[in-house]
């Protein structure tokens, strides 16, 4: 079973992992316990979902998504530039 920090970017993609706040030792301990007591069928099911998602959203997908979001951000920022204030003397 995969235990993943909620601060890791992959946590948004691998939602079938046990997501924890790594600074909360009780939450981490609980996730370890849950993983140890999880049935084999549930572990296999979760792994299948995560591997399928990784097959669809690989490094090429990540790069394309990043570039697309960056371009969209650049367009948004260029259309919403604040006006320059004239200097009063």
VMD Tcl script that builds the backbone (N, CA, C; Angstrom):
set m [mol new atoms 267]
animate dup $m
set s [atomselect $m all]
$s set {name element resname resid chain x y z} {
  {N N UNK 1 A 0.836 -1.180 0.000}
  {CA C UNK 1 A 0.000 0.000 0.000}
  {C C UNK 1 A 0.875 1.234 0.000}
  {N N UNK 2 A 0.507 2.203 -0.811}
  {CA C UNK 2 A 1.264 3.438 -0.905}
  {C C UNK 2 A 0.719 4.458 0.091}
  {N N UNK 3 A 1.602 4.997 0.903}
  {CA C UNK 3 A 1.263 6.092 1.809}
  {C C UNK 3 A 1.986 7.313 1.267}
  {N N UNK 4 A 1.230 8.368 1.007}
  {CA C UNK 4 A 1.754 9.516 0.287}
  {C C UNK 4 A 1.425 10.807 1.033}
  {N N UNK 5 A 2.387 11.708 1.055}
  {CA C UNK 5 A 2.172 13.015 1.677}
  {C C UNK 5 A 1.142 13.813 0.895}
  {N N UNK 6 A 0.266 14.496 1.604}
  {CA C UNK 6 A -0.719 15.332 0.932}
  {C C UNK 6 A -0.065 16.544 0.278}
  {N N UNK 7 A 1.185 16.807 0.612}
  {CA C UNK 7 A 1.908 17.930 0.027}
  {C C UNK 7 A 2.631 17.537 -1.266}
  {N N UNK 8 A 2.671 16.255 -1.564}
  {CA C UNK 8 A 3.303 15.793 -2.803}
  {C C UNK 8 A 2.355 16.070 -3.975}
  {N N UNK 9 A 2.900 16.544 -5.070}
  {CA C UNK 9 A 2.070 16.813 -6.243}
  {C C UNK 9 A 1.330 15.575 -6.714}
  {N N UNK 10 A 1.938 14.414 -6.530}
  {CA C UNK 10 A 1.320 13.159 -6.966}
  {C C UNK 10 A 0.068 12.818 -6.159}
  {N N UNK 11 A -0.117 13.435 -5.017}
  {CA C UNK 11 A -1.291 13.140 -4.188}
  {C C UNK 11 A -2.590 13.487 -4.915}
  {N N UNK 12 A -2.538 14.473 -5.797}
  {CA C UNK 12 A -3.727 14.844 -6.571}
  {C C UNK 12 A -4.022 13.808 -7.644}
  {N N UNK 13 A -3.001 13.104 -8.070}
  {CA C UNK 13 A -3.141 12.112 -9.129}
  {C C UNK 13 A -3.381 10.717 -8.553}
  {N N UNK 14 A -2.731 10.386 -7.488}
  {CA C UNK 14 A -2.799 9.040 -6.911}
  {C C UNK 14 A -3.710 9.016 -5.694}
  {N N UNK 15 A -4.967 9.304 -5.926}
  {CA C UNK 15 A -5.932 9.442 -4.835}
  {C C UNK 15 A -6.287 8.120 -4.164}
  {N N UNK 16 A -5.867 6.993 -4.739}
  {CA C UNK 16 A -6.122 5.712 -4.092}
  {C C UNK 16 A -5.034 5.323 -3.105}
  {N N UNK 17 A -3.994 6.148 -3.014}
  {CA C UNK 17 A -2.993 5.958 -1.963}
  {C C UNK 17 A -3.607 6.432 -0.649}
  {N N UNK 18 A -2.968 6.086 0.434}
  {CA C UNK 18 A -3.390 6.627 1.727}
  {C C UNK 18 A -2.673 7.969 1.862}
  {N N UNK 19 A -3.425 9.041 1.829}
  {CA C UNK 19 A -2.882 10.396 1.823}
  {C C UNK 19 A -2.811 10.911 3.268}
  {N N UNK 20 A -1.628 11.391 3.659}
  {CA C UNK 20 A -1.429 11.834 5.043}
  {C C UNK 20 A -0.685 13.159 5.097}
  {N N UNK 21 A -0.808 13.808 6.239}
  {CA C UNK 21 A 0.038 14.946 6.560}
  {C C UNK 21 A 1.274 14.356 7.233}
  {N N UNK 22 A 2.435 14.438 6.587}
  {CA C UNK 22 A 3.618 13.786 7.149}
  {C C UNK 22 A 4.087 14.389 8.475}
  {N N UNK 23 A 3.612 15.568 8.810}
  {CA C UNK 23 A 3.981 16.183 10.084}
  {C C UNK 23 A 3.138 15.671 11.238}
  {N N UNK 24 A 2.068 14.966 10.932}
  {CA C UNK 24 A 1.170 14.429 11.955}
  {C C UNK 24 A 1.504 12.958 12.180}
  {N N UNK 25 A 2.308 12.686 13.205}
  {CA C UNK 25 A 2.779 11.316 13.421}
  {C C UNK 25 A 1.638 10.342 13.707}
  {N N UNK 26 A 0.560 10.817 14.295}
  {CA C UNK 26 A -0.577 9.939 14.571}
  {C C UNK 26 A -1.304 9.580 13.273}
  {N N UNK 27 A -1.400 10.545 12.364}
  {CA C UNK 27 A -2.031 10.282 11.071}
  {C C UNK 27 A -1.195 9.292 10.254}
  {N N UNK 28 A 0.110 9.456 10.300}
  {CA C UNK 28 A 1.000 8.534 9.592}
  {C C UNK 28 A 0.883 7.139 10.194}
  {N N UNK 29 A 0.880 7.055 11.509}
  {CA C UNK 29 A 0.751 5.755 12.194}
  {C C UNK 29 A -0.573 5.093 11.843}
  {N N UNK 30 A -1.635 5.871 11.810}
  {CA C UNK 30 A -2.952 5.337 11.464}
  {C C UNK 30 A -2.957 4.805 10.029}
  {N N UNK 31 A -2.309 5.518 9.112}
  {CA C UNK 31 A -2.245 5.075 7.719}
  {C C UNK 31 A -1.448 3.779 7.602}
  {N N UNK 32 A -0.348 3.677 8.344}
  {CA C UNK 32 A 0.438 2.438 8.337}
  {C C UNK 32 A -0.419 1.282 8.843}
  {N N UNK 33 A -1.124 1.534 9.929}
  {CA C UNK 33 A -2.000 0.490 10.497}
  {C C UNK 33 A -3.081 0.095 9.495}
  {N N UNK 34 A -3.696 1.107 8.851}
  {CA C UNK 34 A -4.746 0.829 7.862}
  {C C UNK 34 A -4.184 0.003 6.706}
  {N N UNK 35 A -2.991 0.370 6.247}
  {CA C UNK 35 A -2.375 -0.371 5.153}
  {C C UNK 35 A -2.055 -1.808 5.527}
  {N N UNK 36 A -1.587 -2.011 6.758}
  {CA C UNK 36 A -1.259 -3.357 7.216}
  {C C UNK 36 A -2.495 -4.239 7.365}
  {N N UNK 37 A -3.605 -3.641 7.708}
  {CA C UNK 37 A -4.830 -4.409 7.941}
  {C C UNK 37 A -5.761 -4.441 6.720}
  {N N UNK 38 A -5.380 -3.772 5.652}
  {CA C UNK 38 A -6.218 -3.724 4.449}
  {C C UNK 38 A -6.218 -5.105 3.775}
  {N N UNK 39 A -7.361 -5.479 3.267}
  {CA C UNK 39 A -7.450 -6.775 2.595}
  {C C UNK 39 A -6.626 -6.766 1.306}
  {N N UNK 40 A -6.193 -7.945 0.913}
  {CA C UNK 40 A -5.411 -8.068 -0.318}
  {C C UNK 40 A -6.210 -7.550 -1.508}
  {N N UNK 41 A -7.489 -7.874 -1.567}
  {CA C UNK 41 A -8.328 -7.425 -2.682}
  {C C UNK 41 A -8.367 -5.902 -2.780}
  {N N UNK 42 A -8.496 -5.228 -1.643}
  {CA C UNK 42 A -8.538 -3.763 -1.669}
  {C C UNK 42 A -7.185 -3.187 -2.090}
  {N N UNK 43 A -6.090 -3.765 -1.580}
  {CA C UNK 43 A -4.757 -3.285 -1.985}
  {C C UNK 43 A -4.547 -3.446 -3.485}
  {N N UNK 44 A -4.912 -4.590 -4.015}
  {CA C UNK 44 A -4.759 -4.850 -5.451}
  {C C UNK 44 A -5.622 -3.889 -6.251}
  {N N UNK 45 A -6.854 -3.692 -5.815}
  {CA C UNK 45 A -7.761 -2.777 -6.508}
  {C C UNK 45 A -7.196 -1.357 -6.548}
  {N N UNK 46 A -6.682 -0.896 -5.422}
  {CA C UNK 46 A -6.106 0.454 -5.363}
  {C C UNK 46 A -4.885 0.567 -6.268}
  {N N UNK 47 A -4.003 -0.448 -6.250}
  {CA C UNK 47 A -2.817 -0.430 -7.106}
  {C C UNK 47 A -3.207 -0.405 -8.581}
  {N N UNK 48 A -4.225 -1.193 -8.940}
  {CA C UNK 48 A -4.658 -1.219 -10.349}
  {C C UNK 48 A -5.118 0.156 -10.803}
  {N N UNK 49 A -5.892 0.825 -9.965}
  {CA C UNK 49 A -6.380 2.170 -10.301}
  {C C UNK 49 A -5.201 3.131 -10.457}
  {N N UNK 50 A -4.248 3.082 -9.520}
  {CA C UNK 50 A -3.110 4.004 -9.584}
  {C C UNK 50 A -2.219 3.725 -10.794}
  {N N UNK 51 A -1.964 2.451 -11.096}
  {CA C UNK 51 A -1.138 2.134 -12.260}
  {C C UNK 51 A -1.826 2.516 -13.561}
  {N N UNK 52 A -3.123 2.333 -13.628}
  {CA C UNK 52 A -3.872 2.734 -14.830}
  {C C UNK 52 A -3.776 4.248 -15.009}
  {N N UNK 53 A -3.947 4.994 -13.933}
  {CA C UNK 53 A -3.859 6.453 -13.995}
  {C C UNK 53 A -2.459 6.897 -14.411}
  {N N UNK 54 A -1.433 6.235 -13.870}
  {CA C UNK 54 A -0.055 6.572 -14.248}
  {C C UNK 54 A 0.227 6.244 -15.708}
  {N N UNK 55 A -0.438 5.221 -16.222}
  {CA C UNK 55 A -0.286 4.886 -17.638}
  {C C UNK 55 A -0.904 5.945 -18.536}
  {N N UNK 56 A -1.987 6.538 -18.076}
  {CA C UNK 56 A -2.674 7.580 -18.850}
  {C C UNK 56 A -2.043 8.946 -18.636}
  {N N UNK 57 A -1.587 9.206 -17.439}
  {CA C UNK 57 A -1.048 10.522 -17.086}
  {C C UNK 57 A 0.437 10.384 -16.757}
  {N N UNK 58 A 1.216 10.101 -17.795}
  {CA C UNK 58 A 2.648 9.909 -17.629}
  {C C UNK 58 A 3.400 11.237 -17.720}
  {N N UNK 59 A 4.716 11.163 -17.849}
  {CA C UNK 59 A 5.530 12.372 -17.873}
  {C C UNK 59 A 5.172 13.265 -19.069}
  {N N UNK 60 A 4.792 12.665 -20.188}
  {CA C UNK 60 A 4.386 13.455 -21.349}
  {C C UNK 60 A 3.114 14.238 -21.037}
  {N N UNK 61 A 2.167 13.606 -20.373}
  {CA C UNK 61 A 0.925 14.271 -19.974}
  {C C UNK 61 A 1.232 15.410 -19.009}
  {N N UNK 62 A 2.112 15.149 -18.018}
  {CA C UNK 62 A 2.478 16.184 -17.042}
  {C C UNK 62 A 3.095 17.389 -17.737}
  {N N UNK 63 A 4.022 17.125 -18.669}
  {CA C UNK 63 A 4.692 18.227 -19.373}
  {C C UNK 63 A 3.686 19.030 -20.194}
  {N N UNK 64 A 2.821 18.351 -20.926}
  {CA C UNK 64 A 1.826 19.042 -21.754}
  {C C UNK 64 A 0.873 19.858 -20.882}
  {N N UNK 65 A 0.457 19.300 -19.761}
  {CA C UNK 65 A -0.433 20.008 -18.841}
  {C C UNK 65 A 0.253 21.246 -18.267}
  {N N UNK 66 A 1.517 21.108 -17.901}
  {CA C UNK 66 A 2.272 22.226 -17.336}
  {C C UNK 66 A 2.405 23.350 -18.354}
  {N N UNK 67 A 2.788 23.001 -19.580}
  {CA C UNK 67 A 2.964 24.017 -20.627}
  {C C UNK 67 A 1.630 24.684 -20.949}
  {N N UNK 68 A 0.554 23.913 -21.011}
  {CA C UNK 68 A -0.768 24.467 -21.284}
  {C C UNK 68 A -1.189 25.450 -20.187}
  {N N UNK 69 A -0.989 25.046 -18.927}
  {CA C UNK 69 A -1.349 25.922 -17.807}
  {C C UNK 69 A -0.473 27.174 -17.765}
  {N N UNK 70 A 0.790 27.006 -18.093}
  {CA C UNK 70 A 1.701 28.141 -18.130}
  {C C UNK 70 A 1.278 29.137 -19.215}
  {N N UNK 71 A 0.931 28.621 -20.384}
  {CA C UNK 71 A 0.483 29.484 -21.481}
  {C C UNK 71 A -0.817 30.191 -21.107}
  {N N UNK 72 A -1.732 29.474 -20.483}
  {CA C UNK 72 A -3.001 30.080 -20.068}
  {C C UNK 72 A -2.755 31.160 -19.021}
  {N N UNK 73 A -1.836 30.917 -18.116}
  {CA C UNK 73 A -1.498 31.901 -17.092}
  {C C UNK 73 A -0.876 33.142 -17.719}
  {N N UNK 74 A -0.021 32.951 -18.688}
  {CA C UNK 74 A 0.621 34.072 -19.363}
  {C C UNK 74 A -0.408 34.925 -20.088}
  {N N UNK 75 A -1.376 34.261 -20.744}
  {CA C UNK 75 A -2.436 34.995 -21.433}
  {C C UNK 75 A -3.291 35.774 -20.448}
  {N N UNK 76 A -3.627 35.149 -19.340}
  {CA C UNK 76 A -4.447 35.807 -18.326}
  {C C UNK 76 A -3.715 37.008 -17.737}
  {N N UNK 77 A -2.443 36.834 -17.439}
  {CA C UNK 77 A -1.659 37.925 -16.858}
  {C C UNK 77 A -1.443 39.064 -17.838}
  {N N UNK 78 A -1.308 38.783 -19.118}
  {CA C UNK 78 A -1.063 39.846 -20.092}
  {C C UNK 78 A -2.322 40.654 -20.372}
  {N N UNK 79 A -3.484 40.064 -20.174}
  {CA C UNK 79 A -4.728 40.800 -20.419}
  {C C UNK 79 A -5.201 41.559 -19.193}
  {N N UNK 80 A -4.614 41.267 -18.041}
  {CA C UNK 80 A -5.039 41.920 -16.798}
  {C C UNK 80 A -3.905 42.694 -16.150}
  {N N UNK 81 A -3.083 43.310 -16.936}
  {CA C UNK 81 A -1.995 44.108 -16.368}
  {C C UNK 81 A -2.555 45.372 -15.744}
  {N N UNK 82 A -2.052 45.714 -14.595}
  {CA C UNK 82 A -2.530 46.959 -13.972}
  {C C UNK 82 A -2.048 48.159 -14.780}
  {N N UNK 83 A -2.880 49.175 -14.804}
  {CA C UNK 83 A -2.488 50.406 -15.510}
  {C C UNK 83 A -1.415 51.108 -14.716}
  {N N UNK 84 A -0.524 51.736 -15.426}
  {CA C UNK 84 A 0.515 52.503 -14.753}
  {C C UNK 84 A -0.074 53.818 -14.304}
  {N N UNK 85 A 0.298 54.196 -13.119}
  {CA C UNK 85 A -0.174 55.465 -12.571}
  {C C UNK 85 A 0.729 56.573 -13.078}
  {N N UNK 86 A 0.153 57.695 -13.426}
  {CA C UNK 86 A 0.969 58.809 -13.841}
  {C C UNK 86 A 1.564 59.468 -12.598}
  {N N UNK 87 A 2.719 59.995 -12.757}
  {CA C UNK 87 A 3.402 60.630 -11.635}
  {C C UNK 87 A 2.909 62.055 -11.453}
  {N N UNK 88 A 2.566 62.367 -10.268}
  {CA C UNK 88 A 2.143 63.735 -9.957}
  {C C UNK 88 A 3.333 64.498 -9.373}
  {N N UNK 89 A 3.629 65.649 -9.910}
  {CA C UNK 89 A 4.757 66.427 -9.386}
  {C C UNK 89 A 4.293 67.773 -8.913}
}
mol reanalyze $m
mol bondsrecalc $m
mol representation Tube
mol addrep $m
